[in-house]
């Protein structure tokens, strides 16, 4: 068949190859073989369709399908030499980085600062949120808490319950799989060496403590360690302290406990690894419950019948998917049924999940302090999380600002690229490569920085954080946030750069539209708003801390040494003890009392009634001797103080606040009644109401930390029905404390050879109460310095850009006779306006936030405008210095240099 | 000695290209094989074989004129290279060697059986 014939056939029959198979072929077939294949198939098709058109079509389709195999399928990703392009992007980014050294150093250090702060705050937050999660059954463990309605309608929220509750709940409710109780009985004197004994805080626990929780034992068996009486499990620290290196299992230790008048020797039945710092339970010595059963005859009866006393912190392990709300109502019903008939039942119970104990226990009373030393309020967690993001944000805003300024310098590059036909997205990719490079470098540096800083932070926060403690998901998240923010920051300069018109770019007439400058100004305003916010907050925190430190507490706590009474010998004959301690010349005065200011043990709170106040008010009750008021320099306003413990045993001295609450006008000589006293968590009705006469009034003073509302105080005599002597306070005046200490130790040894001297400086104790606040203040200070540095660098960059683009203007002005200062003022003005706008945005936010922070304290500084003015002023000064340095440099330039090259 | 790799179908294609001399392009090769050997040849298989042979250096190709019967697509003509010729000869020689090595009796017996 000749060609003519074929073409006639082709056109006559109008039989083109079937459309869809052909389209399919064209879609998948690689380009270098498509011509040939399509040609072949068409030729065969035409030949065949002359005789059998139908069959030809089928054959064509079938052949196309048979060509659908790897050899003929094209590569669908169209990447014309992309690798080379990326290499070029990378190379150019790197060259830019090296070329603009100042810019790069500023940018990388700012990003590194921001990233490391974010990383460290993430680590910190993770640590706070991962408390107690190392227990295998962490998610099924709950703590029973009790809410008890008070006379005045408020709720007391207690983290411990009566001893019977745990036991009965475990036995009666099938969804409770396991239960363990802990009780804090105070401290115990330990030590085999009579000259070197110390008091140690100790707890006691049910025998299953080590199988319930996953605190590993280094020595001893977890199942039996707490079974036998007179056995203790100690931490590695304690073991080393008393037994040195080597095993301690089975060794005996002298204790201050007495059994039939003889000291009890305790056997070490286990050594536990020191508790991880991220455990809400922190303990060094654990007694077996069996000890108390053997030691005290009525103990067994007490723990099996007591339903009121709240001394036992009780943990339950509950079957998964159990209804905890239902269980707590069942506990309530159980307790109600067993409650003593003569007492009104007014409690409810809640099951607090283990994972929430660390962060959600601040409202819980006393046991929370004892069992949750480093408890943190969610308020602070949110604050730290917010701070992390704020820092990351400022660092990135800064990056955006700086790289936009730099992008404008790179217009010739951009113009050239555009002229050579670079599509828009290529420019974007170039900028993103820049940003990724910067971000990755900074990320590496910030991980390094975090490693360096972490040990210091661990000491500072008393934690054990390491970068490796972050679980993989968190790490991925943190890195993802950092990198994505870094990349997002590149989009804006990229967008700006791509909008530049080619001609402008090549002429180097940089006309970045007004909009870009205003966006950058907005970025700057945001940065400074954050700075002002941080400065104002820091100022307020420091003012408050100062206020706490300097506030006149109504008594003196300087040069006072408090001696803790731990033995009967020291308690008996307190007059003799007093005179012994008063003998050295350095000791000016000695006072004995049941309690001392500061937070040591809970204060007994006496409900006090008068004729005018029949409901009664809660007042702190402290027993004192005749030297107390003078030692503490508490001002007596009227009447006299307690003089003789016996003669004055039915007399009291009260504070003005107490007088007010009792509704008395002429307090001296009035008789008030004390029907009951609350000791920490235990409320006790006095058998016969304690009726006492007011003989003196003293000025108000603050006995507790200023976090709490001031309570009225009653001073009574020592050895009343309410409490026994517990402290001696020594007013000393010494230049050599060590000598004085030795003297005091000797005196103590003479009085009681068994018990070591325990002493504290009262002012140190008061510092300690605000330690957490002081730490947070320091964190705020450091972070706000970082924020301010970042913002200042951003400002510096923006001013540099502005000055550079106005060099000619400055030159002309100088030629016309403008002074350096007027030029500096001219340029500074517009930026300072920005800072003021930032202040207007940042200060209200800071005000709102700080107001809620100050609510943490019952007593705080007045909320004034002054501090905000100060913050704004500080920011303005910092901004002005930054601007001034850069502007002055431009203003002193010889105008010839900037003007001649026109 | 150099190893010439040549599959059965590849050998047939190579031989057919030789037969067609200057007219060897895909459809012609296919027709030739089909008419001489009475077997159908799929275009795809043929194509694969041609590409492989070209990769091995036994064939070389050049574009011909574009024609209407191919909807304007050019033909691609194939030619045997010197290496291709060696490979063909090598294949032939090895066959012959093998033929010669077969004992006569076997062949006769087989022939008898098939007849």
Interface residues (C-beta under 8 A of the other chain):
Chain A: X3 X6 X7 X10 X17 X33 X35 X36 X37 X38 X39 X40 X41 X42 X43 X44 X46 X47 X63 X66 X67 X69 X71 X72
Chain B: X26 X27 X30 X42 X43 X44 X45 X47 X48 X51 X67 X68 X69 X70 X71 X73 X74 X75 X76
